[in-house]
């Protein structure tokens, strides 16, 4: 008897005989379909045509599909063992196993079943893998799957970066990135399940990827931007909601054509390191700047200039633009902007003063605010200015509705989040921002040099709270 004949009689025939059962056949189909999908992905990845840097591809093609492959593989011997046990119990195990014969309708039916099931599973697995990856890459998955992310998703939806996928900043490409993200995500899932997650959700200061990996993919940090004119409107708490304007010329600078570093961006393009004493990086007691000649200058709030304990970090875009993708406004800024745009009408007497009171009031939920803000604004005018309800009813309604919008975009009582919970480090009007370092307290050890407080180094105030700035007319903006 030849070796093949021995294998055929002792192994192949018993395996095919016992394997001809629904469980083993389905397992074979799952295994084959998973393998075909994996091989197709590997070919695309190797040759680089149509590949993707989606961080969730690794989850699907390195974890889920191999898991399905192993699961289907385990079903094959499991089905064979169950069939053998059943046949032994009834004494139906043949003494001689049937020959492998394609003419045998039972054997051929099993082969046909495996082929059809494999084709169907291949289509299902391929489609499901693609749709699963696409969904996990979407902002809806990141921001709406879990209710605790509602504040961040709301801010993201109205931010200038709302067209950028969440994963591009928070996860990144490669296996290491998604493993870190999933470990952190698993921790958050446990916290949500046990209802002991932090309220509000803290900003991911430490976990956020470096700016060179996210911001600089679209923005060129060394680009010379030059000057930028900023015009900000404010309204007073008087009956007329008196409007004033402030004009600021920002020296954004950058690296010019002669490679000179100037302005806000230019100065901070240099190698600057700092130590923060708190997780939010609002308390910065130590700063080190690397000069053009390679020397280093240390500025410290302590007299000895010693580096304190804390997180040491190289300064990048995120240290100032910390709310670029998830901005939350103060009540004052949001209201002034809405009135400048006409969304809250300045024609309503005392609306600035009363709107601020309503926005800053305590409400148990956004639903309560949605009811009480319009009610109380209407009640205010009914009691003090009843003519508004007849002559400016449409303006009153639209203004009240927009106050609700301002509240719902910035205040989330269930998450213990209100105006000002998340500081924005751009500027220094509402939060320390620039003054974290430019406060006059950061000096060299010999006390001869300090981090500058010269306002003109960053901007020029062209007009400050003026009703009708002359410059606005001269440049054709009025």
Wavefront OBJ file of the C-alpha trace (Angstrom):
o trace
v 0.000 0.000 0.000
v 1.417 3.362 -1.016
v 1.841 6.268 1.402
v -0.953 8.206 -0.294
v -3.272 5.218 -0.007
v -2.521 4.983 3.727
v -3.198 8.691 4.177
v -6.347 8.445 2.130
v -7.687 5.524 4.144
v -6.541 6.544 7.633
v -6.902 10.336 7.519
v -8.530 11.894 4.476
v -11.604 9.672 4.363
v -12.376 9.931 8.123
v -11.801 13.691 8.104
v -14.079 14.286 5.130
v -16.655 11.823 6.470
v -16.915 13.405 9.919
v -16.407 16.894 8.489
v -19.500 16.605 6.353
v -21.726 18.309 8.949
v -23.269 21.799 9.129
v -21.008 23.096 11.921
v -17.750 22.081 10.229
v -18.932 23.260 6.819
v -19.920 26.691 8.165
v -16.591 26.885 10.015
v -14.740 26.099 6.801
v -16.664 28.794 4.951
v -15.919 31.418 7.651
v -12.245 30.466 7.711
v -11.905 30.617 3.929
v -13.762 33.919 3.604
v -11.698 35.497 6.417
v -8.500 34.269 4.831
v -9.455 35.618 1.401
v -10.340 39.035 2.889
v -7.071 39.152 4.827
v -4.973 38.168 1.828
v -6.696 40.811 -0.293
v -5.925 43.467 2.333
v -2.294 42.337 2.612
v -1.853 42.565 -1.162
v -3.274 46.116 -1.183
v -1.086 47.100 1.774
v 2.090 45.660 0.217
v 1.636 47.237 -3.208
v 0.201 50.450 -1.785
v -2.627 50.908 -4.285
v -5.769 52.074 -2.553
v -4.333 51.552 0.896
v -5.338 53.721 3.824
v -3.793 55.157 6.953
v -7.080 54.712 8.791
v -6.106 53.754 12.350
v -9.057 51.394 12.680
v -7.944 49.217 9.778
v -5.584 47.508 12.187
v -8.439 46.631 14.523
v -10.414 44.988 11.743
v -7.622 43.332 9.796
v -5.240 42.494 12.630
v -7.668 41.617 15.398
v -11.254 40.981 14.256
v -10.639 39.049 11.025
v -7.868 36.860 12.486
v -10.240 36.172 15.353
v -12.941 35.125 12.909
v -10.409 32.968 11.077
v -9.496 31.134 14.284
v -13.136 30.868 15.322
v -14.099 29.289 11.995
v -11.079 27.003 12.206
v -12.124 25.807 15.657
v -15.644 25.048 14.387
v -14.285 22.410 11.973
v -12.899 19.942 14.562
v -15.743 20.814 16.943
v -18.324 19.759 14.344
v -16.343 16.606 13.520
v -16.134 15.648 17.197
v -19.869 16.197 17.737
v -20.765 14.108 14.673
v -18.415 11.306 15.673
v -19.854 11.257 19.197
v -23.388 11.125 17.832
v -22.554 8.276 15.457
v -20.742 6.343 18.194
v -23.793 6.682 20.422
v -25.986 5.107 17.750
v -23.373 2.628 16.574
v -23.386 4.131 13.096
v -19.638 4.656 12.632
v -18.716 2.732 9.460
v -15.916 0.198 9.549
v -14.768 1.390 6.137
v -15.096 5.096 5.350
v -16.516 6.063 1.948
v -14.197 6.826 -0.898
v -13.600 10.426 -1.903
v -15.819 10.521 -4.948
v -17.168 13.654 -6.587
v -19.859 11.508 -8.120
v -21.191 10.867 -4.609
v -24.138 13.315 -4.230
v -23.646 13.637 -0.467
v -19.954 14.538 -0.815
v -20.660 16.832 -3.763
v -23.420 18.565 -1.824
v -20.950 19.299 0.989
v -18.431 20.771 -1.451
v -21.119 22.911 -3.079
v -22.270 24.144 0.323
v -18.732 25.196 1.306
v -18.171 27.027 -1.988
v -21.472 28.927 -1.866
v -21.114 29.747 1.828
v -17.526 30.911 1.298
v -18.573 33.258 -1.509
v -21.440 34.689 0.524
v -19.292 35.093 3.635
v -16.544 36.733 1.605
v -18.978 39.387 0.378
v -20.454 39.860 3.860
v -17.083 40.066 5.610
v -15.605 42.394 2.999
v -18.582 44.739 3.061
v -18.852 44.653 6.845
v -15.126 45.333 7.228
v -15.279 48.335 4.910
v -18.429 49.756 6.491
v -17.132 49.095 10.002
v -13.865 50.912 9.343
v -15.685 53.810 7.683
v -18.087 54.137 10.624
v -15.359 53.941 13.276
v -13.519 56.693 11.421
v -16.532 59.002 11.472
v -17.149 61.861 13.908
v -20.568 60.347 14.594
v -18.903 57.253 16.079
v -16.480 59.314 18.154
v -18.911 61.983 19.291
v -22.378 60.443 19.371
v -21.900 56.796 20.309
v -21.198 57.817 23.907
v -23.369 60.524 25.489
v -20.530 61.863 27.655
v -18.850 63.238 24.509
v -21.850 65.423 23.655
v -20.170 68.724 24.696
v -17.044 68.016 22.660
v -19.050 66.872 19.624
v -21.250 69.970 19.815
v -18.207 72.265 19.859
v -16.530 70.262 17.090
v -19.605 70.545 14.860
v -19.433 74.363 14.779
v -15.625 74.673 14.806
v -13.434 75.619 11.826
v -12.021 72.062 11.895
v -15.400 70.331 11.647
v -14.331 68.843 8.289
v -11.364 67.059 9.894
v -11.993 63.509 11.118
v -11.551 63.017 14.867
v -9.113 60.155 14.361
v -6.673 62.348 12.435
v -5.881 64.301 15.605
v -6.759 61.933 18.413
v -5.615 58.541 17.096
v -3.214 58.681 14.179
v -2.011 55.967 11.834
v -0.265 52.751 12.765
v -0.758 49.898 15.196
v 0.821 51.675 18.162
v -1.552 54.632 17.801
v -4.759 52.645 17.745
v -3.600 50.353 20.559
v -3.026 53.395 22.780
v -6.362 54.835 21.725
v -8.214 51.578 22.380
v -6.606 51.080 25.783
v -7.704 54.574 26.724
v -11.120 53.964 25.147
v -11.554 50.741 27.109
v -10.779 52.633 30.327
v -13.388 55.244 29.425
v -15.932 52.543 28.558
v -15.485 50.967 31.995
v -15.865 54.375 33.643
v -19.076 55.079 31.726
v -20.448 51.597 32.513
v -19.785 52.153 36.223
v -21.022 55.756 36.027
v -17.826 57.109 37.603
v -16.442 59.052 34.646
v -15.146 62.591 35.272
v -17.552 65.482 34.842
v -16.669 67.475 32.823
v -14.499 65.325 30.571
v -10.991 66.801 30.929
v -9.107 68.056 27.907
v -6.702 65.376 26.609
v -3.663 67.580 27.192
v -1.200 64.781 27.887
v -2.660 62.269 25.446
v -2.963 64.569 22.443
v -0.556 63.861 19.607
v 2.210 66.409 18.922
v 1.312 69.335 16.680
v 3.911 68.278 14.104
v 1.847 65.123 13.517
v -1.546 66.811 13.308
v -1.559 70.596 12.802
v 1.434 70.673 10.500
v -0.172 68.194 8.133
v -2.245 71.139 6.850
v -0.643 74.248 8.331
v 2.919 75.325 7.570
v 4.345 76.710 10.813
v 7.186 78.597 9.148
v 4.964 80.419 6.668
v 5.180 84.202 6.870
v 1.680 85.442 7.612
v 2.508 89.043 8.463
v -0.176 91.260 10.002
v -3.804 90.494 10.731
v -6.483 93.054 11.560
v -8.929 91.978 14.251
v -12.109 93.963 14.845
v -14.168 93.096 17.890
v -17.584 94.561 18.704
v -18.902 94.954 22.244
v -22.244 96.077 23.601
v -22.963 97.899 26.841
v -25.525 97.111 29.537
v -27.584 100.228 28.852
v -31.010 100.555 27.306
v -29.614 101.252 23.848
v -27.074 98.391 23.996
v -24.445 100.937 23.000
v -21.979 99.439 20.560
v -18.236 100.041 20.666
v -15.439 98.541 18.628
v -11.863 97.570 19.355
v -9.350 97.270 16.535
v -6.186 95.255 17.050
v -3.383 94.730 14.560
v -1.850 91.338 15.341
v 1.797 90.812 14.412
v 1.511 87.135 13.486
v 4.768 87.213 11.542
v 6.529 83.928 10.883
v 9.656 83.240 8.840
v 10.037 85.834 6.097
v 11.827 85.524 2.737
v 15.145 86.390 4.406
v 14.616 83.652 7.035
v 14.053 86.230 9.761
v 11.734 85.099 12.554
v 9.318 87.869 13.465
v 6.018 88.386 15.211
v 4.065 86.018 17.443
v 4.609 82.906 15.323
v 8.201 83.753 14.491
v 9.343 84.146 18.093
v 7.669 80.949 19.152
v 9.043 78.967 16.207
v 12.295 78.893 18.143
v 13.027 75.956 20.410
v 11.188 76.753 23.636
v 10.726 74.317 26.485
v 8.717 74.796 29.638
v 7.621 73.017 32.795
v 3.975 73.112 33.863
v 3.037 72.671 37.502
v -0.535 71.572 36.787
v -2.084 69.059 34.370
v -3.937 71.813 32.462
v -0.648 73.662 31.741
v -1.956 76.950 33.109
v 0.761 77.325 35.750
v 4.144 77.604 34.000
v 6.937 78.494 36.448
v 9.956 77.666 34.222
v 10.779 78.408 30.573
v 13.941 77.731 28.558
v 14.608 79.325 25.176
v 17.278 78.112 22.760
v 18.811 81.151 21.070
v 19.972 81.446 17.455
v 23.609 80.827 18.475
v 22.699 77.650 20.348
v 22.930 79.164 23.827
v 20.059 78.734 26.244
v 18.272 81.279 28.397
v 16.230 80.176 31.382
v 13.354 82.262 32.728
v 11.892 81.241 36.055
v 9.485 82.536 38.678
v 11.918 81.374 41.379
v 15.049 83.328 42.253
v 17.455 80.411 41.860
v 16.150 79.521 38.379
v 16.088 75.825 39.238
v 13.822 73.646 37.118
v 10.812 72.656 39.253
v 9.041 69.321 39.252
v 6.414 68.867 36.593
v 5.907 67.965 32.963
v 8.681 69.277 30.721
v 7.511 69.908 27.184
v 8.651 71.476 23.929
v 6.253 74.265 23.030
v 4.160 73.787 19.885
v 0.933 75.035 18.304
v -1.340 73.321 20.825
v 0.058 75.327 23.748
v -1.749 78.428 22.460
v -4.283 76.993 20.004
v -5.562 74.532 22.600
v -9.241 74.778 21.603
v -8.802 74.860 17.820
v -11.187 71.957 17.189
v -13.440 72.202 20.258
v -13.995 75.905 21.021
v -16.252 77.003 23.870
v -17.085 80.677 24.282
v -17.662 82.857 27.309
v -21.193 84.204 27.670
v -19.950 87.740 26.963
v -18.066 86.828 23.792
v -20.863 84.673 22.441
v -23.484 87.338 23.087
v -21.416 90.200 21.648
v -20.766 88.207 18.500
v -24.429 87.269 18.162
v -25.479 90.920 18.543
v -22.849 92.087 16.046
v -24.257 89.585 13.533
v -27.866 90.477 14.359
v -28.778 87.009 15.616
v -29.664 88.698 18.914
v -31.126 92.043 17.911
v -29.546 95.213 19.398
v -32.882 96.903 18.662
v -34.368 95.258 21.756
v -33.863 97.596 24.739
v -31.650 96.281 27.538
v -31.221 92.974 25.683
v -27.471 92.741 26.356
v -27.858 93.096 30.106
v -30.893 90.837 30.392
v -29.487 88.197 28.022
v -26.337 87.855 30.114
v -28.452 87.311 33.227
v -30.455 84.591 31.486
v -27.399 82.879 29.976
v -25.579 82.746 33.309
v -28.580 81.556 35.319
v -28.622 78.041 36.744
v -30.774 75.524 34.914
v -31.123 71.858 35.789
v -30.798 70.807 32.162
v -30.607 72.112 28.614
v -34.291 71.250 28.219
v -35.153 73.524 31.131
v -33.035 76.327 29.657
v -34.729 75.826 26.301
v -38.076 76.598 27.969
v -37.121 79.194 30.574
v -34.849 81.491 28.536
v -37.577 82.474 26.011
v -40.209 82.610 28.764
v -38.187 84.879 31.026
v -37.012 87.152 28.208
v -40.617 87.585 27.102
v -41.687 88.204 30.704
v -39.009 90.899 31.059
v -40.374 92.855 28.113
v -43.993 92.238 29.064
v -43.436 93.871 32.427
v -41.050 96.692 31.447
v -41.444 97.265 27.698
v -44.788 95.810 26.558
v -44.550 97.613 23.219
v -41.767 95.225 22.201
v -44.225 92.321 22.181
v -46.237 93.989 19.435
v -43.735 96.065 17.452
v -40.743 93.737 17.590
v -42.281 90.326 18.268
v -40.326 88.587 15.483
v -37.014 90.043 16.700
v -37.836 89.000 20.246
v -38.566 85.419 19.221
v -35.498 85.015 17.011
v -33.268 86.579 19.682
v -34.649 84.292 22.392
v -34.143 81.270 20.145
v -30.538 82.233 19.515
v -29.870 82.707 23.231
v -30.972 79.097 23.622
v -28.491 78.157 20.883
v -25.661 79.967 22.683
v -26.525 78.176 25.909
v -26.836 74.742 24.296
v -23.455 75.113 22.571
v -21.560 76.054 25.724
v -23.361 74.822 28.845
v -24.040 71.167 29.663
v -25.421 70.828 33.212
v -25.372 67.017 33.199
v -21.620 67.132 32.530
v -21.050 69.959 35.063
v -19.796 72.184 32.291
v -20.556 75.884 31.968
v -19.112 79.036 30.434
v -15.373 79.163 31.047
v -14.908 75.544 32.111
v -12.376 74.941 29.347
v -10.003 77.926 29.031
v -8.789 79.087 25.635
v -5.126 80.101 25.667
v -5.309 82.317 22.594
v -4.864 85.896 23.784
v -5.224 87.034 27.375
v -8.623 88.716 27.639
v -10.723 86.006 29.241
v -8.049 83.590 30.479
v -4.352 83.863 31.438
v -3.295 82.625 27.995
v -0.211 84.633 27.031
v 0.215 85.833 30.619
v 1.098 82.327 31.722
v 4.630 83.311 30.661
v 4.433 87.007 29.742
v 3.500 88.101 33.258
v 6.589 90.005 34.362
v 7.483 87.287 36.899
v 9.601 85.086 34.615
v 13.157 86.355 35.004
v 16.661 85.098 34.371
v 18.697 84.073 37.405
v 20.582 87.387 37.421
v 17.233 89.224 37.238
v 18.512 91.324 34.325
v 16.161 89.923 31.678
v 12.486 89.011 31.744
v 10.092 87.499 29.257
v 8.794 90.606 27.543
v 5.545 92.296 28.498
v 5.797 94.803 25.670
v 2.308 94.807 24.150
v 3.641 96.116 20.841
v 5.704 92.948 20.417
v 2.507 91.065 19.617
v -0.052 93.674 18.609
v -0.957 97.330 18.241
v -4.210 98.687 19.648
v -5.603 100.870 16.875
v -8.870 101.654 18.657
v -10.184 100.638 22.067
v -13.921 100.593 22.796
v -14.706 103.444 20.421
v -18.275 103.942 19.155
v -17.161 104.919 15.626
v -13.443 104.389 15.090
v -12.166 106.813 12.506
v -9.870 104.167 11.086
v -12.857 101.978 10.228
v -14.128 104.699 7.899
v -10.689 105.382 6.440
v -10.172 101.767 5.399
v -13.714 101.452 4.064
v -15.158 99.128 6.694
v -17.948 101.544 7.654
l 1 2 3 4 5 6 7 8 9 10 11 12 13 14 15 16 17 18 19 20 21 22 23 24 25 26 27 28 29 30 31 32 33 34 35 36 37 38 39 40 41 42 43 44 45 46 47 48 49 50 51 52 53 54 55 56 57 58 59 60 61 62 63 64 65 66 67 68 69 70 71 72 73 74 75 76 77 78 79 80 81 82 83 84 85 86 87 88 89 90 91 92 93 94 95 96 97 98 99 100 101 102 103 104 105 106 107 108 109 110 111 112 113 114 115 116 117 118 119 120 121 122 123 124 125 126 127 128 129 130 131 132 133 134 135 136 137 138 139 140 141 142 143 144 145 146 147 148 149 150 151 152 153 154 155 156 157 158 159 160 161 162 163 164 165 166 167 168 169 170 171 172 173 174 175 176 177 178 179 180 181 182 183 184 185 186 187 188 189 190 191 192 193 194 195 196 197 198 199 200 201 202 203 204 205 206 207 208 209 210 211 212 213 214 215 216 217 218 219 220 221 222 223 224 225 226 227 228 229 230 231 232 233 234 235 236 237 238 239 240 241 242 243 244 245 246 247 248 249 250 251 252 253 254 255 256 257 258 259 260 261 262 263 264 265 266 267 268 269 270 271 272 273 274 275 276 277 278 279 280 281 282 283 284 285 286 287 288 289 290 291 292 293 294 295 296 297 298 299 300 301 302 303 304 305 306 307 308 309 310 311 312 313 314 315 316 317 318 319 320 321 322 323 324 325 326 327 328 329 330 331 332 333 334 335 336 337 338 339 340 341 342 343 344 345 346 347 348 349 350 351 352 353 354 355 356 357 358 359 360 361 362 363 364 365 366 367 368 369 370 371 372 373 374 375 376 377 378 379 380 381 382 383 384 385 386 387 388 389 390 391 392 393 394 395 396 397 398 399 400 401 402 403 404 405 406 407 408 409 410 411 412 413 414 415 416 417 418 419 420 421 422 423 424 425 426 427 428 429 430 431 432 433 434 435 436 437 438 439 440 441 442 443 444 445 446 447 448 449 450 451 452 453 454 455 456 457 458 459 460 461 462 463 464 465 466 467 468 469 470 471 472 473 474 475 476 477 478
